[in-house]
Amino acid sequence: MEYRPDPDASGAGNSAFDLVLTSTSSSDCALAGIPGVYATDADGNRISAVADASGPNPDAPVILVPGARADVRVAWHSPGAYGCAVGTSAFLVAEVLDAPDGAVRAPAELQVCTDGTVMMDASAYTLL
């Protein structure tokens, strides 16, 4: 997974970024719904709440053929607007499959609320 900040989406304490997933499997894989996105520290401990789901849940899974890519757009809201305890992430995680090893992560330093306050919104998968 790759974290791609979008500086053009910034304004009034809000921003957005993209999480780009690439299929490294030798067979098709299905991505269903909206992934659970959250921040972790360097040791992999979750430090933020899971992002809210933004928009409708798709009727059908997105099918990735080997080598194909999909994007998840995430809206980020400044922790300063919530008055919450703040920490800096080392990674962003997306839970993409309902399986013990169904999460992927990417390095990303973001300020996040560490007290359970939800301050991100994740969208459904979009094929690239």
Sequence and secondary structure as in RCSB ss.txt:
>XXXX:A:sequence
MEYRPDPDASGAGNSAFDLVLTSTSSSDCALAGIPGVYATDADGNRISAVADASGPNPDAPVILVPGARADVRVA
WHSPGAYGCAVGTSAFLVAEVLDAPDGAVRAPAELQVCTDGTVMMDASAYTLL
>XXXX:A:secstr
 EEEEEEEEEETTEEEEEEEEE  SSS EEE S  EEEEE TTS B S   EE S   SS EEE TT EEEEEEE
EE GGGTT  EEE SEEEEE SSSTT EEEEE   EEESSS   EEE   EE 
